């Protein structure tokens, strides 16, 4: 069996997560040796203090709507990198993408990639709001713009990671990008199916249960 | 009957709203002469071009989770004011508030108030995630921090504006703040009840129907 923990970004993005919730979440990541922890920017400094060095500090930008200005996303990214972020998960400018304003979308991603300096950037394309053709087009824009990962879902809009979408993204990006599957990962079998379809990372709040081989119930907002 | 349009901020915050959607939305605001339009930052420049001068350009900061850094919220605010925003609707640092980190919460609001220069700031306290006691405490922090409005809901978390919560907020803030009710306003009667309870503004995507005296169905995310 695959060592699932090496794929899992232990995720807690609920707006009402407290100091204690975040602290426990990070201690749990230390215990399970997850590849990373994914949290909101305002908790980055706390997480940085608690996490052991080998766990990646992942945070989110323009989250979860992707609808703020590119300048705001870049400023947010700059602050996060200074606060200790190792990886940056930004949300695509979904509305501009749907309006075929592809030049805007590319510049938006590039602004974050530049602000992230050499830290990997993942672009959440929000598959649940896109058609299959749009998923392929958006994935192409992500690699053209210099980001390292295509990521599926925020967990705050409809839709979840499916092996079919992961395979479609992998078919589109080939070896030019990595893929993070996120949203609705409920069983170890589902997690393995996403990895087999091409996912390099799994974003989930259910890492401990998944590693223990348990099926978990439906999650609330924030996967 | 009250002229409802003078209370309504015509709201469109869905992540997949397109150029055409935003354009139509602003033209509709011109037609109905709503007090304002509330849109995401990335569409502010477009809205600014379409809207007639007397309609307020309202935008959202740290939206809808409120969980980014204060520095990011301030940078986002600064950009929005330069892009033509007349009013700034920020989201409270809900997690820090729930952790009793009140000094953090105050400084977070103050950072946005300062970046907004003399533009009014509304603080969305997300009533659906708070107890009644927390609603009163949060409202107090908003006025202590120099913001002009307490606003109820983002529309992206559970909860909606109720006359009971508006009355509680009004009881707490007295004449020291204005109140924006937002989330789940479905009928003209509900709108009037919120105004009678103390609301100075109504945030809704259903303004045209409400002004026409129609009851509207349940909205999707983004009220």
Interface residues (C-beta under 8 A of the other chain):
Chain A: X13 X14 X15 X16 X17 X18 X19 X20 X21 X22 X40 X41 X42 X43 X44 X63 X64 X65 X66 X67 X68 X69 X70 X71 X72 X75 X76 X79 X80 X83 X91 X93 X94 X95 X96 X98 X99 X101 X126 X129 X156 X157 X221
Chain B: X13 X14 X15 X16 X17 X18 X19 X20 X21 X22 X40 X41 X42 X43 X44 X63 X64 X65 X66 X67 X68 X69 X70 X71 X72 X75 X76 X79 X80 X83 X91 X93 X94 X95 X96 X98 X99 X101 X126 X129 X156 X157 X221
